[in-house]
Amino acid sequence: MTPDPSGSPAGPHDRGDLQLLALIDRLAELLDRSDLVELEVESGGTGLILRKAVGASSAAVAPASHEAQRPSEVAAGEPPTAGRDPAAVARPSVKAPLTGIFYASPAPGTAPYVQVGGEVAVGQVIGLIEAMKLFNEIKSDLAGRVVRVVADSGSLVKAKQPLIEVEPL
């Protein structure tokens, strides 16, 4: 350890520092035991982001599963969506930034933040996700008309799961 100007070794000196380090250790253990890749905690003006290291084995699996999802029988010159259900075509969507419970409205019995047919702007709040007893406002990163609300209010959503589908204007 490097000594500070007073001559004592640098490091946690008081009980608050030790409690903070213990909390960080517990959060890191929680992240390791979960299927989350990232955990972000913010309190007051202080924030902390913990990320899992991504191993080479998961990168090798991803291309194989992606190949399995590709249509194998597309005739030459035929659009890839021809003959398929239009609802099966992926639309642009606002995705959950974290895992937690999704709420479509600010309070029970109040109007939802967005509705099918309504317009949404970049930066507009589309819902809340409760994670670790904190309510996080979820803001749209797309502009357009809401064509589908994917997540049910009060249901568990996973990180990167679509919350709403948007048709660009």
ROLUMLO-835703 format. One line per field, with one value per residue: residue in three letters; x, y, z of N, C-alpha, C in turn. Coordinates in Angstrom, 2 decimals. Layout:
r: [Ala,...]
n_u: [X,...]
n_v: [Y,...]
n_w: [Z,...]
ca_u: [X,...]
ca_v: [Y,...]
ca_w: [Z,...]
c_u: [X,...]
c_v: [Y,...]
c_w: [Z,...]
REM end
This chain:
r: [Met,Thr,Pro,Asp,Pro,Ser,Gly,Ser,Pro,Ala,Gly,Pro,His,Asp,Arg,Gly,Asp,Leu,Gln,Leu,Leu,Ala,Leu,Ile,Asp,Arg,Leu,Ala,Glu,Leu,Leu,Asp,Arg,Ser,Asp,Leu,Val,Glu,Leu,Glu,Val,Glu,Ser,Gly,Gly,Thr,Gly,Leu,Ile,Leu,Arg,Lys,Ala,Val,Gly,Ala,Ser,Ser,Ala,Ala,Val,Ala,Pro,Ala,Ser,His,Glu,Ala,Gln,Arg,Pro,Ser,Glu,Val,Ala,Ala,Gly,Glu,Pro,Pro,Thr,Ala,Gly,Arg,Asp,Pro,Ala,Ala,Val,Ala,Arg,Pro,Ser,Val,Lys,Ala,Pro,Leu,Thr,Gly,Ile,Phe,Tyr,Ala,Ser,Pro,Ala,Pro,Gly,Thr,Ala,Pro,Tyr,Val,Gln,Val,Gly,Gly,Glu,Val,Ala,Val,Gly,Gln,Val,Ile,Gly,Leu,Ile,Glu,Ala,Met,Lys,Leu,Phe,Asn,Glu,Ile,Lys,Ser,Asp,Leu,Ala,Gly,Arg,Val,Val,Arg,Val,Val,Ala,Asp,Ser,Gly,Ser,Leu,Val,Lys,Ala,Lys,Gln,Pro,Leu,Ile,Glu,Val,Glu,Pro,Leu]
n_u: [0.83,0.38,1.68,-0.28,-0.29,-0.12,1.41,0.36,-0.65,-2.39,-5.84,-8.92,-10.09,-12.06,-15.16,-17.30,-16.08,-15.31,-17.82,-18.91,-17.18,-17.76,-20.43,-20.12,-18.73,-20.78,-22.67,-21.20,-21.04,-23.75,-24.19,-22.51,-23.88,-26.20,-28.05,-27.48,-25.56,-24.62,-24.66,-26.07,-25.92,-27.24,-27.04,-28.03,-25.67,-23.82,-22.62,-22.38,-21.10,-21.11,-19.68,-19.85,-17.19,-16.96,-16.79,-14.84,-16.17,-18.94,-19.07,-18.49,-20.75,-22.84,-22.81,-23.61,-26.24,-27.43,-27.25,-29.03,-31.46,-31.89,-33.78,-34.03,-35.05,-35.30,-36.39,-34.67,-34.49,-36.83,-38.35,-37.08,-39.16,-41.40,-44.36,-44.39,-45.77,-46.71,-46.57,-44.51,-42.22,-39.46,-39.76,-38.56,-37.62,-37.99,-35.85,-35.48,-33.26,-32.32,-32.86,-35.92,-39.04,-41.57,-43.41,-46.14,-47.38,-47.30,-48.44,-50.68,-53.83,-53.58,-53.17,-51.36,-47.88,-47.35,-49.38,-50.79,-50.81,-50.30,-47.90,-44.35,-41.48,-37.92,-36.25,-38.52,-40.37,-41.29,-42.02,-41.55,-38.98,-38.64,-36.01,-34.08,-35.43,-35.53,-36.95,-36.67,-36.73,-37.65,-36.56,-37.40,-35.45,-36.08,-38.05,-41.43,-44.49,-46.28,-46.70,-47.06,-47.31,-45.17,-44.34,-46.04,-47.66,-46.42,-45.07,-42.17,-39.29,-36.53,-33.14,-32.50,-34.79,-37.55,-39.67,-41.56,-42.83,-41.99,-43.06,-41.30,-41.77]
n_v: [-1.19,2.24,4.93,7.58,11.26,11.67,9.68,7.21,3.93,3.66,2.91,1.25,2.91,3.55,2.49,2.90,2.80,0.11,-1.15,-0.34,-1.59,-4.25,-4.37,-4.00,-6.36,-8.23,-7.52,-8.17,-10.95,-11.58,-10.84,-12.71,-15.10,-14.82,-14.59,-12.24,-9.81,-7.38,-5.10,-2.31,0.22,2.98,5.66,8.56,10.88,9.07,6.36,2.91,0.42,-2.93,-5.51,-8.66,-10.74,-11.77,-14.97,-16.97,-19.26,-18.70,-16.96,-18.65,-20.22,-18.52,-17.79,-20.27,-20.68,-18.49,-19.07,-21.19,-19.92,-18.73,-18.51,-21.36,-21.96,-19.97,-18.73,-17.85,-14.43,-13.95,-12.09,-12.24,-12.29,-13.15,-15.12,-15.61,-15.05,-11.71,-10.63,-12.01,-10.84,-9.04,-6.06,-2.71,-2.19,-1.04,-1.93,-3.67,-2.33,-3.59,-6.37,-7.00,-6.07,-5.01,-2.03,-0.50,1.89,4.92,4.56,2.29,1.97,4.28,5.99,4.33,4.85,4.69,3.82,1.47,2.63,5.22,7.93,7.93,9.53,10.04,9.63,9.81,8.65,5.31,3.38,1.71,-0.05,-2.17,-2.93,-4.44,-3.07,-0.51,1.92,2.27,4.60,3.94,4.93,5.79,4.87,5.20,6.78,7.12,5.38,3.52,0.15,-2.20,-3.28,-5.12,-6.21,-7.23,-5.32,-5.46,-7.79,-9.97,-8.91,-9.53,-8.39,-6.76,-7.69,-7.11,-4.32,-2.52,-2.31,-0.38,1.59,3.34,6.81]
n_w: [0.00,-0.67,1.13,2.57,2.64,5.43,6.34,7.04,5.90,2.73,2.30,3.41,6.22,8.06,9.59,7.81,5.26,5.23,5.40,2.97,1.14,1.80,0.98,-1.78,-2.37,-1.76,-3.71,-6.01,-5.69,-5.91,-8.57,-9.85,-9.27,-10.67,-13.83,-14.98,-16.81,-16.25,-13.53,-12.18,-9.81,-8.14,-5.91,-4.51,-5.53,-6.31,-8.22,-9.25,-11.32,-12.04,-13.93,-15.58,-16.66,-19.98,-21.18,-23.54,-24.32,-24.37,-26.52,-28.62,-28.75,-29.46,-32.36,-33.51,-32.54,-33.71,-36.43,-36.54,-36.42,-38.81,-41.86,-43.89,-46.35,-48.64,-51.58,-54.61,-55.28,-53.92,-51.33,-47.96,-46.10,-47.38,-47.56,-44.87,-41.60,-41.06,-38.49,-37.37,-38.25,-37.18,-35.39,-34.80,-31.42,-28.03,-25.57,-22.44,-20.09,-17.85,-15.58,-13.96,-12.32,-14.42,-14.83,-16.30,-15.79,-13.76,-11.22,-9.50,-11.12,-12.61,-15.79,-18.42,-19.33,-22.10,-24.98,-27.31,-30.59,-29.85,-29.94,-29.46,-28.17,-28.45,-25.43,-23.91,-21.11,-20.84,-19.09,-15.89,-14.18,-11.54,-9.52,-7.11,-5.08,-6.05,-8.19,-11.56,-14.12,-17.42,-20.45,-23.79,-26.62,-29.15,-31.72,-32.74,-33.67,-31.32,-31.74,-30.43,-27.10,-25.43,-22.94,-20.00,-17.50,-14.22,-14.52,-14.65,-16.32,-18.43,-18.86,-21.91,-23.10,-25.26,-24.65,-25.71,-29.06,-31.87,-34.59,-36.88,-37.68]
ca_u: [0.00,1.11,1.31,-0.86,0.58,0.07,2.35,-0.28,-0.91,-3.68,-6.78,-10.09,-9.71,-13.17,-16.21,-18.08,-15.35,-15.38,-19.18,-19.07,-16.47,-18.52,-21.60,-19.65,-18.46,-22.07,-23.25,-20.43,-21.47,-25.09,-24.03,-21.94,-24.87,-27.37,-27.81,-27.21,-24.22,-24.24,-25.46,-25.82,-26.54,-27.03,-27.61,-27.62,-24.83,-22.79,-23.06,-21.45,-21.46,-20.35,-19.89,-19.23,-16.29,-17.58,-15.83,-14.75,-17.11,-20.24,-18.96,-18.50,-22.10,-23.75,-23.01,-24.32,-27.67,-27.88,-27.40,-30.22,-32.65,-32.02,-34.63,-33.20,-35.69,-35.68,-36.19,-33.88,-35.27,-38.00,-37.97,-37.01,-40.39,-42.52,-44.94,-44.38,-46.69,-46.12,-46.31,-43.26,-41.11,-39.00,-39.91,-37.69,-38.22,-37.28,-35.52,-35.22,-31.83,-31.98,-33.86,-36.73,-40.49,-41.96,-44.67,-46.50,-47.92,-46.59,-49.08,-51.85,-55.05,-53.33,-52.97,-50.01,-47.00,-47.57,-50.44,-50.75,-51.35,-49.74,-46.54,-43.32,-40.31,-36.66,-36.12,-39.79,-40.51,-42.27,-42.38,-40.63,-38.53,-38.22,-34.92,-33.44,-36.26,-35.39,-37.74,-35.86,-37.48,-37.15,-36.80,-37.33,-34.32,-36.64,-39.20,-42.38,-45.80,-46.28,-47.54,-47.30,-46.70,-44.79,-44.27,-47.22,-47.39,-46.32,-44.39,-40.72,-38.65,-35.08,-32.36,-32.50,-36.09,-38.35,-40.77,-42.56,-42.40,-42.25,-42.99,-40.76,-42.62]
ca_v: [0.00,3.50,5.78,8.88,12.33,11.63,8.62,5.91,3.24,3.95,1.79,1.59,3.23,3.63,1.48,3.19,2.25,-1.35,-1.55,-0.13,-2.67,-5.49,-4.28,-4.24,-7.80,-8.93,-7.27,-8.95,-12.34,-11.64,-10.80,-13.99,-16.18,-14.55,-14.64,-10.88,-9.53,-6.09,-4.63,-0.88,0.71,4.42,6.20,9.96,11.25,8.05,5.20,1.80,-0.56,-4.17,-6.29,-9.98,-10.98,-12.69,-16.01,-17.35,-20.34,-18.16,-16.37,-19.73,-20.76,-17.55,-17.90,-21.49,-20.48,-17.50,-19.79,-22.04,-19.10,-18.22,-19.34,-22.16,-22.16,-18.72,-18.85,-16.77,-13.26,-13.80,-11.42,-13.19,-12.32,-13.63,-16.37,-15.73,-14.19,-10.38,-10.37,-12.68,-9.98,-8.24,-4.61,-2.01,-2.22,-0.49,-3.11,-3.47,-2.20,-4.42,-7.34,-6.57,-6.07,-3.90,-1.35,0.32,3.18,5.42,4.08,1.46,2.70,5.46,5.72,3.87,5.82,4.62,2.92,1.10,3.70,6.49,8.23,7.97,10.31,9.65,10.20,9.75,7.53,4.33,2.48,1.62,-1.39,-2.24,-3.87,-4.23,-2.10,0.80,2.08,2.90,5.06,3.41,5.94,5.29,5.27,5.25,7.66,6.55,5.00,2.26,-0.85,-3.31,-3.26,-6.52,-6.60,-7.01,-4.60,-6.32,-9.05,-9.97,-8.78,-9.76,-7.40,-6.86,-8.16,-6.00,-3.82,-2.04,-2.28,0.96,1.79,4.69,7.73]
ca_w: [0.00,-0.74,2.26,2.24,3.17,6.89,6.66,7.27,4.64,2.10,2.39,4.20,7.59,9.00,9.49,6.60,4.12,5.30,5.06,1.53,0.46,2.02,0.12,-3.15,-2.45,-1.81,-5.03,-6.98,-5.54,-6.48,-10.02,-10.27,-9.14,-11.51,-15.27,-15.42,-17.30,-15.67,-12.39,-11.96,-8.59,-7.97,-4.69,-4.45,-6.66,-6.50,-8.99,-9.34,-12.34,-11.99,-15.14,-15.64,-17.78,-20.91,-21.55,-24.95,-24.62,-24.73,-27.85,-29.60,-28.83,-30.05,-33.80,-33.85,-32.32,-34.68,-37.69,-36.47,-36.53,-40.17,-42.70,-44.78,-47.64,-49.27,-53.02,-55.20,-55.67,-53.05,-50.07,-46.85,-45.30,-48.18,-47.12,-43.41,-40.87,-40.88,-37.07,-37.00,-38.66,-36.04,-35.48,-33.83,-30.09,-26.88,-24.78,-21.01,-19.80,-16.69,-15.18,-12.83,-12.52,-15.30,-14.56,-17.46,-15.35,-12.58,-9.99,-9.81,-11.44,-13.44,-17.21,-18.75,-19.95,-23.56,-25.40,-28.72,-31.43,-29.41,-30.38,-28.44,-28.58,-27.83,-24.10,-23.20,-20.19,-21.33,-18.00,-14.76,-13.81,-10.14,-9.30,-5.81,-4.37,-6.68,-9.40,-12.61,-15.28,-18.68,-21.49,-25.16,-27.45,-30.49,-31.93,-33.67,-33.18,-30.58,-32.40,-29.52,-25.78,-25.29,-21.52,-19.17,-16.27,-13.04,-14.84,-14.66,-17.62,-18.40,-19.58,-23.37,-23.57,-25.79,-23.82,-26.67,-30.45,-32.41,-36.03,-37.10,-38.47]
c_u: [0.87,0.71,0.68,0.01,0.80,1.01,1.71,-0.60,-2.30,-4.55,-7.96,-9.72,-10.89,-14.23,-17.05,-17.41,-15.46,-16.78,-19.44,-18.38,-17.19,-19.77,-21.22,-19.35,-19.77,-22.74,-22.52,-20.81,-22.86,-25.03,-23.49,-22.96,-26.05,-27.02,-27.62,-25.78,-23.69,-25.18,-25.08,-26.61,-26.21,-27.73,-27.09,-26.83,-23.76,-23.37,-21.97,-21.97,-20.53,-20.69,-19.19,-18.26,-16.95,-16.53,-15.89,-15.78,-18.48,-20.21,-19.01,-19.91,-23.02,-23.89,-23.79,-25.83,-28.23,-28.12,-28.69,-31.50,-32.86,-32.95,-33.77,-33.79,-36.19,-35.36,-35.41,-34.81,-36.49,-37.58,-37.98,-38.29,-41.57,-43.02,-44.94,-45.38,-46.05,-45.81,-44.99,-42.04,-40.74,-39.17,-38.88,-38.39,-37.34,-37.09,-35.23,-33.71,-31.37,-33.12,-34.60,-38.20,-40.87,-43.31,-44.95,-47.03,-47.22,-47.16,-50.27,-53.07,-54.84,-53.08,-51.54,-49.20,-47.21,-48.68,-50.26,-51.45,-50.82,-48.33,-45.60,-42.13,-39.07,-36.56,-37.40,-39.84,-41.60,-42.71,-41.35,-40.20,-38.03,-37.16,-34.25,-34.10,-36.07,-36.24,-36.91,-36.76,-36.83,-37.56,-36.58,-36.07,-34.75,-37.77,-40.12,-43.71,-45.70,-47.23,-47.84,-46.60,-46.44,-44.89,-45.58,-46.83,-47.43,-45.59,-42.87,-40.23,-37.16,-34.40,-32.36,-33.79,-36.87,-39.48,-41.91,-41.94,-42.86,-42.12,-42.48,-41.70,-41.81]
c_v: [1.25,4.38,7.08,9.96,12.27,10.52,7.27,5.25,3.59,2.71,2.19,1.77,3.23,2.58,1.66,2.63,0.73,-1.86,-1.41,-1.24,-4.01,-5.51,-4.56,-5.72,-8.59,-8.74,-8.07,-10.43,-12.54,-11.67,-12.13,-15.12,-15.99,-14.72,-13.24,-10.75,-8.26,-5.74,-3.18,-0.43,2.19,4.86,7.63,10.32,10.22,6.86,4.16,0.85,-1.74,-4.96,-7.63,-10.01,-12.02,-13.68,-16.34,-18.43,-19.80,-17.53,-17.45,-20.29,-19.81,-17.68,-19.15,-21.31,-19.46,-18.16,-20.62,-21.23,-18.58,-19.11,-20.08,-22.31,-20.84,-18.84,-17.65,-15.65,-13.03,-13.09,-12.42,-13.30,-12.87,-14.97,-16.56,-14.76,-12.82,-10.06,-10.99,-11.85,-9.09,-6.75,-3.97,-1.98,-1.53,-1.67,-2.73,-3.37,-3.08,-5.38,-6.82,-6.66,-4.82,-3.34,-0.38,1.70,3.62,4.93,3.21,2.33,3.94,5.03,5.25,4.98,5.86,3.62,2.61,2.18,5.07,6.69,8.28,8.74,9.77,10.37,10.18,8.51,6.61,3.37,2.55,0.16,-1.31,-3.33,-3.49,-3.09,-0.67,0.83,2.88,3.31,4.50,4.39,5.34,5.77,5.32,6.27,6.99,6.26,3.64,1.29,-2.04,-3.04,-4.73,-6.99,-6.29,-6.28,-5.56,-7.62,-8.86,-9.84,-8.98,-8.65,-7.75,-7.46,-6.97,-5.63,-3.32,-2.14,-0.97,0.93,3.20,5.52,8.42]
c_w: [0.00,0.44,1.79,2.88,4.68,7.31,6.93,5.93,4.10,2.21,3.24,5.67,8.55,8.69,8.22,5.36,4.08,4.95,3.56,0.74,0.63,1.14,-1.33,-3.35,-2.56,-3.16,-6.11,-6.90,-6.13,-7.99,-10.54,-10.24,-10.08,-12.99,-15.85,-15.90,-16.63,-14.54,-12.15,-10.74,-8.47,-6.71,-4.55,-5.69,-6.98,-7.25,-9.05,-10.40,-12.21,-13.24,-15.03,-16.82,-18.67,-21.39,-23.02,-25.29,-25.00,-26.11,-28.91,-29.77,-29.60,-31.56,-34.19,-33.65,-33.30,-36.03,-37.68,-36.64,-37.95,-40.98,-43.72,-46.16,-48.21,-50.74,-53.54,-55.64,-54.80,-51.78,-48.93,-46.04,-46.08,-47.64,-45.61,-42.81,-40.66,-39.43,-36.62,-37.39,-37.49,-36.33,-34.55,-32.48,-29.07,-25.94,-23.32,-20.78,-18.63,-16.39,-13.96,-13.15,-13.30,-14.87,-15.69,-17.07,-14.07,-11.25,-10.37,-10.08,-12.28,-14.88,-17.48,-19.42,-21.47,-23.84,-26.87,-29.52,-31.06,-29.93,-29.19,-29.01,-27.87,-26.48,-23.29,-22.32,-20.73,-20.23,-16.90,-14.62,-12.38,-10.02,-7.98,-5.04,-4.85,-7.94,-10.40,-13.76,-16.53,-19.76,-22.86,-25.85,-28.91,-30.53,-32.94,-33.02,-32.50,-31.27,-31.50,-28.19,-25.45,-23.84,-20.81,-17.90,-15.08,-13.30,-14.82,-16.09,-17.43,-19.18,-21.07,-23.94,-24.11,-24.83,-24.69,-28.06,-31.06,-33.92,-36.27,-37.96,-39.55]
REM end
